[in-house]
Amino acid sequence: MRSLCMIFLTSLLGACQTGVFPISQREYLSEKEGKSPHLGHRRPVEEKSESSPEIYIKRESLAVVPKETQNFTGSLLSLNRAENSLFMEPPRGAVGETLDVIVKVNRSEGAATPAPAAPAAGAPAGAAAKGPQDELIAALPKLEPDDKTPKVPSVIKMRVLRKLENGDVIVEATRASTNEWDANSIRAVSRIPRARLATNQPLTTLDLVDVDWYEQQGANTIERESSGWEDEYTLRWAGFEEARSKTAIELENKRKDLQKVKDRLQDRIVNMSKERGQIAQERERVRKLREEAEQKLNELNRKVSEQNGLIEQQKDTILKQQALLNEVAGNPEKAKPGNTTPPAEGDQ
């Protein structure tokens, strides 16, 4: 009985093997035959003689394009305008953002000196007049730079380096100028509290805390540390000297040479003005001497005229005395006033 069951099962297995077919087949991308360190021994895959048709599948590409909407409601409210947005502006202090810090004075001096009083209304206008020397000197060209005094900046731009966990930010302000033979740089690092950033008020130097100042001018280096922004930093920032190029140095040397020529010309003008003053003084002295000589000559002429008058008076007196003498001597003819003949020796 057992043998009959075995024969029946064997026949059934043979009948089932005729309808078995593979559901899927794996295609190996490596070499078709030979040995592989991962797959081991395998038999070669026979190539199909019949070419299978190639099938292409078209895939759709998606693209996001903004759709232009038209307002058909008739409302005058435009959503594209920033002032109509319901969202607030992002807070200040993002990394890489540039903040404008207004410069303020920490310490002020005493009372300002009063301005000089204006000249009186009745003052002579010729007092402020310039002489020829001042006019010639003023006519010389101005070779100095227009503005020698540095101007204190009103705003310093500081860049946000990083943001701390408590909301404070670290900001930095730098200025640098370098060339082949000179290098100048200024770097100021500070911290701004979160409370000052959260407000809409403008930032000032009074809001800067924990300031680190680093300045380099050639071989000289200056380092400062302070709890706040000092007025010294403002003055140093204003007095930053740019590194000059070769052309700028040549122009500066030429300007100095022209300045020397201008100084020599100005000295010549001053010397000529002094000589002119001396000539004027000498001319004034000669004029005074001439006036004194004329006065002396007039005095001498007056004295001569007076002496001539005295001589005439003396002559008249002599004639009168002679007439009296003749009358006394008994010669009335000779006693006449018109007779000027002197008396003879016997008549005397």
C-alpha positions as CSV (number, residue, x, y, z in Angstrom):
1,M,0.0,0.0,0.0
2,R,2.9,2.4,0.9
3,S,4.6,1.7,-2.4
4,L,1.4,2.5,-4.3
5,C,1.2,5.9,-2.6
6,M,4.8,6.7,-3.4
7,I,4.2,5.8,-7.1
8,F,1.2,8.1,-7.2
9,L,3.0,11.0,-5.6
10,T,5.9,10.6,-8.1
11,S,3.5,10.7,-11.0
12,L,1.9,13.8,-9.7
13,L,5.2,15.6,-9.3
14,G,6.1,14.8,-12.9
15,A,2.8,16.2,-14.1
16,C,3.3,19.5,-12.2
17,Q,6.8,20.1,-13.5
18,T,5.6,20.7,-17.1
19,G,3.8,24.0,-16.1
20,V,6.5,25.7,-13.9
21,F,8.0,29.0,-15.3
22,P,10.1,31.7,-13.7
23,I,8.3,34.8,-12.4
24,S,11.3,37.2,-12.4
25,Q,14.9,37.0,-13.4
26,R,17.9,39.0,-12.2
27,E,20.3,40.4,-14.7
28,Y,23.9,40.7,-13.5
29,L,25.7,43.9,-14.6
30,S,29.2,42.3,-14.1
31,E,31.1,40.1,-16.5
32,K,29.0,37.3,-18.1
33,E,31.4,34.5,-17.3
34,G,34.3,33.8,-15.1
35,K,34.8,34.1,-11.4
36,S,33.8,36.9,-9.1
37,P,35.0,37.4,-5.6
38,H,31.4,38.2,-4.4
39,L,29.3,35.9,-6.6
40,G,31.5,32.9,-6.9
41,H,31.2,30.5,-9.8
42,R,28.3,31.0,-12.1
43,R,27.3,29.9,-15.5
44,P,27.3,32.2,-18.5
45,V,24.1,33.9,-19.6
46,E,23.0,33.1,-23.1
47,E,22.2,36.1,-25.2
48,K,18.8,36.3,-26.8
49,S,18.9,36.2,-30.5
50,E,15.7,38.1,-31.0
51,S,16.0,41.9,-30.3
52,S,13.4,43.1,-27.9
53,P,11.6,46.4,-28.7
54,E,12.8,49.5,-26.8
55,I,10.2,51.3,-24.7
56,Y,10.5,55.0,-23.8
57,I,8.5,56.6,-21.0
58,K,8.0,60.4,-21.0
59,R,8.2,61.9,-17.6
60,E,6.5,65.2,-16.8
61,S,8.7,68.0,-15.3
62,L,7.2,70.1,-12.7
63,A,7.9,73.9,-12.5
64,V,6.6,76.3,-9.9
65,V,5.6,79.6,-11.5
66,P,4.0,82.5,-9.6
67,K,0.6,83.1,-10.9
68,E,-0.4,86.7,-11.5
69,T,-3.6,87.5,-9.8
70,Q,-6.0,90.2,-10.8
71,N,-8.0,92.2,-8.4
72,F,-11.7,91.9,-9.4
73,T,-13.1,93.2,-6.0
74,G,-12.6,96.9,-6.7
75,S,-10.7,97.4,-3.4
76,L,-8.0,100.1,-3.3
77,L,-5.9,98.1,-0.8
78,S,-2.8,96.8,-2.5
79,L,-1.1,93.8,-0.9
80,N,2.1,94.5,-2.8
81,R,2.9,97.6,-0.7
82,A,5.0,97.1,2.3
83,E,3.1,99.4,4.6
84,N,-0.1,97.3,4.1
85,S,1.7,94.2,5.4
86,L,0.4,92.8,8.6
87,F,3.7,91.3,9.6
88,M,6.3,93.3,11.6
89,E,9.8,94.0,10.4
90,P,12.4,91.5,11.5
91,P,14.4,92.5,14.6
92,R,17.7,94.2,14.3
93,G,20.9,92.3,15.0
94,A,21.1,89.6,12.3
95,V,24.6,88.3,11.6
96,G,26.2,90.3,8.8
97,E,23.8,93.2,9.2
98,T,25.3,96.7,9.3
99,L,24.1,99.0,12.1
100,D,24.3,102.8,12.2
101,V,25.7,104.0,15.5
102,I,25.3,107.7,16.2
103,V,28.4,109.4,17.8
104,K,27.6,111.0,21.2
105,V,30.0,112.9,23.6
106,N,30.5,111.2,26.9
107,R,32.2,114.0,28.8
108,S,31.5,117.7,28.1
109,E,33.9,120.5,29.0
110,G,33.0,123.5,31.2
111,A,31.1,126.6,30.1
112,A,31.9,127.8,26.6
113,T,34.0,130.9,26.2
114,P,32.0,133.9,25.2
115,A,32.3,135.0,21.6
116,P,34.3,138.2,21.0
117,A,32.3,141.4,21.0
118,A,31.4,142.9,17.6
119,P,33.2,146.2,16.7
120,A,31.3,149.3,17.5
121,A,29.1,150.9,14.9
122,G,31.0,154.1,14.8
123,A,34.4,152.5,14.4
124,P,36.4,153.7,11.4
125,A,36.2,151.5,8.4
126,G,39.8,152.1,7.5
127,A,41.0,150.2,10.6
128,A,40.3,146.8,9.0
129,A,41.7,147.8,5.6
130,K,44.6,145.8,4.3
131,G,47.8,147.3,3.1
132,P,49.6,146.5,-0.1
133,Q,51.7,143.8,1.6
134,D,48.6,141.9,2.9
135,E,47.0,142.2,-0.6
136,L,50.1,140.8,-2.3
137,I,50.3,138.0,0.2
138,A,46.6,137.2,-0.1
139,A,47.0,137.1,-3.9
140,L,49.5,134.2,-3.6
141,P,47.9,130.8,-4.5
142,K,46.8,128.5,-1.6
143,L,48.9,125.3,-1.6
144,E,47.7,123.9,1.7
145,P,44.9,121.3,1.8
146,D,41.4,122.7,2.1
147,D,40.7,121.2,5.5
148,K,43.5,120.3,7.8
149,T,41.4,119.8,11.0
150,P,39.8,116.3,11.1
151,K,36.0,116.2,11.3
152,V,34.4,114.2,14.0
153,P,32.1,111.6,12.3
154,S,28.4,111.8,13.1
155,V,27.7,108.1,12.4
156,I,29.9,105.0,12.6
157,K,28.8,101.9,10.7
158,M,29.3,98.6,12.7
159,R,28.8,95.1,11.3
160,V,27.3,92.3,13.4
161,L,29.8,89.5,13.9
162,R,27.8,87.0,16.0
163,K,24.8,86.8,18.2
164,L,25.0,85.5,21.8
165,E,22.6,83.2,23.5
166,N,21.1,85.9,25.6
167,G,20.2,88.1,22.6
168,D,23.2,90.4,22.8
169,V,25.2,91.0,19.6
170,I,28.9,91.5,19.0
171,V,29.6,94.3,16.5
172,E,32.7,95.4,14.8
173,A,33.9,98.6,13.0
174,T,37.1,98.6,10.9
175,R,39.1,101.0,8.8
176,A,42.2,99.9,7.0
177,S,44.5,101.4,4.4
178,T,47.7,99.7,3.2
179,N,50.2,100.1,0.5
180,E,53.7,98.8,-0.3
181,W,55.5,100.7,2.5
182,D,52.8,101.8,4.9
183,A,49.8,100.1,6.7
184,N,47.3,101.8,8.9
185,S,44.3,100.1,10.5
186,I,41.7,100.6,13.2
187,R,39.4,97.9,14.7
188,A,36.8,98.4,17.4
189,V,34.8,95.4,18.8
190,S,31.9,96.0,21.1
191,R,28.7,94.4,22.5
192,I,25.2,95.8,22.2
193,P,22.6,94.6,24.7
194,R,19.5,92.9,23.5
195,A,17.3,95.5,25.3
196,R,18.7,98.3,23.0
197,L,18.2,96.2,19.9
198,A,14.6,95.5,20.7
199,T,13.6,99.1,20.8
200,N,13.0,101.2,17.7
201,Q,15.2,104.0,19.0
202,P,18.4,104.7,17.0
203,L,21.6,103.3,18.4
204,T,24.3,105.6,19.9
205,T,27.9,105.1,21.2
206,L,26.4,105.3,24.7
207,D,24.8,101.9,24.0
208,L,28.2,100.2,23.3
209,V,29.7,98.2,26.2
210,D,32.9,96.1,26.6
211,V,34.8,98.0,23.9
212,D,38.1,96.6,22.6
213,W,40.1,99.1,20.6
214,Y,43.0,98.1,18.3
215,E,44.9,100.6,16.2
216,Q,48.0,100.2,14.1
217,Q,50.0,103.0,12.4
218,G,53.0,101.5,10.7
219,A,55.1,100.0,13.5
220,N,53.1,101.6,16.3
221,T,50.3,99.6,17.9
222,I,47.7,100.9,20.4
223,E,45.4,98.7,22.3
224,R,42.6,99.9,24.6
225,E,39.9,98.1,26.7
226,S,37.0,99.9,28.4
227,S,33.5,99.3,29.6
228,G,32.0,101.8,27.2
229,W,32.8,104.0,24.2
230,E,35.3,106.8,25.1
231,D,35.7,110.2,23.4
232,E,39.3,109.2,22.7
233,Y,38.0,106.5,20.3
234,T,36.0,109.1,18.5
235,L,38.9,111.4,18.1
236,R,41.2,108.6,16.9
237,W,38.5,107.4,14.5
238,A,38.3,111.0,13.1
239,G,42.1,111.4,12.8
240,F,42.6,108.2,10.9
241,E,45.3,108.8,8.3
242,E,45.0,107.1,4.9
243,A,48.0,105.3,3.5
244,R,49.2,107.4,0.6
245,S,50.1,106.0,-2.8
246,K,53.3,106.7,-4.7
247,T,51.6,109.4,-6.8
248,A,50.2,111.1,-3.7
249,I,53.7,111.2,-2.1
250,E,55.2,112.7,-5.3
251,L,52.4,115.3,-5.3
252,E,53.0,116.1,-1.7
253,N,56.8,116.6,-2.3
254,K,56.0,118.9,-5.2
255,R,53.5,120.8,-3.0
256,K,56.2,121.2,-0.3
257,D,58.7,122.5,-3.0
258,L,56.0,125.0,-4.2
259,Q,55.4,125.9,-0.5
260,K,59.1,126.8,-0.1
261,V,59.0,129.0,-3.2
262,K,55.9,130.6,-1.9
263,D,57.6,131.3,1.5
264,R,60.6,132.8,-0.2
265,L,58.4,135.0,-2.3
266,Q,56.4,136.0,0.8
267,D,59.7,136.9,2.5
268,R,60.7,139.1,-0.5
269,I,57.4,140.8,-0.4
270,V,57.8,141.5,3.4
271,N,61.4,142.7,2.8
272,M,60.3,145.0,0.0
273,S,57.5,146.3,2.2
274,K,60.1,147.0,4.9
275,E,62.3,148.8,2.4
276,R,59.4,150.7,1.1
277,G,58.6,151.7,4.7
278,Q,62.2,152.8,5.2
279,I,62.1,154.8,2.0
280,A,58.9,156.4,3.1
281,Q,60.4,157.2,6.5
282,E,63.5,158.7,4.8
283,R,61.2,160.8,2.5
284,E,59.3,162.0,5.5
285,R,62.6,162.9,7.2
286,V,63.8,164.8,4.1
287,R,60.4,166.6,4.0
288,K,60.7,167.6,7.6
289,L,64.3,168.9,7.0
290,R,63.1,170.9,4.0
291,E,60.3,172.4,6.0
292,E,62.8,173.3,8.8
293,A,65.2,174.8,6.3
294,E,62.3,176.8,4.7
295,Q,61.3,178.0,8.2
296,K,64.9,179.1,9.0
297,L,65.2,180.9,5.6
298,N,61.9,182.7,6.2
299,E,63.1,183.6,9.7
300,L,66.4,184.9,8.2
301,N,64.6,186.9,5.6
302,R,62.4,188.4,8.3
303,K,65.4,189.3,10.3
304,V,67.1,190.9,7.3
305,S,64.0,193.0,6.5
306,E,63.9,194.1,10.1
307,Q,67.6,195.0,10.1
308,N,67.1,196.9,6.8
309,G,64.2,198.8,8.5
310,L,66.4,199.6,11.5
311,I,69.2,200.8,9.1
312,E,66.7,203.2,7.4
313,Q,65.6,204.4,10.8
314,Q,69.2,204.9,11.9
315,K,69.9,206.8,8.6
316,D,66.9,209.1,9.3
317,T,68.1,209.7,12.8
318,I,71.6,210.5,11.6
319,L,70.2,213.1,9.2
320,K,68.1,214.7,11.9
321,Q,71.1,214.8,14.2
322,Q,73.3,216.3,11.4
323,A,70.7,219.0,10.7
324,L,70.6,219.9,14.4
325,L,74.4,220.1,14.5
326,N,74.4,222.4,11.4
327,E,71.7,224.6,13.0
328,V,73.7,224.9,16.1
329,A,76.9,225.8,14.1
330,G,75.1,228.8,12.4
331,N,74.7,227.5,9.0
332,P,70.9,227.4,8.4
333,E,71.2,226.3,4.8
334,K,73.0,223.2,5.9
335,A,70.5,222.8,8.6
336,K,67.7,222.0,6.1
337,P,66.6,218.4,6.4
338,G,67.1,217.8,2.6
339,N,70.8,218.9,2.7
340,T,72.9,215.9,3.3
341,T,76.3,217.5,2.6
342,P,78.6,217.0,5.4
343,P,80.0,220.2,7.0
344,A,83.5,221.4,6.2
345,E,86.3,221.2,8.7
346,G,86.4,224.9,9.4
347,D,82.7,225.1,10.0
348,Q,82.9,222.4,12.7
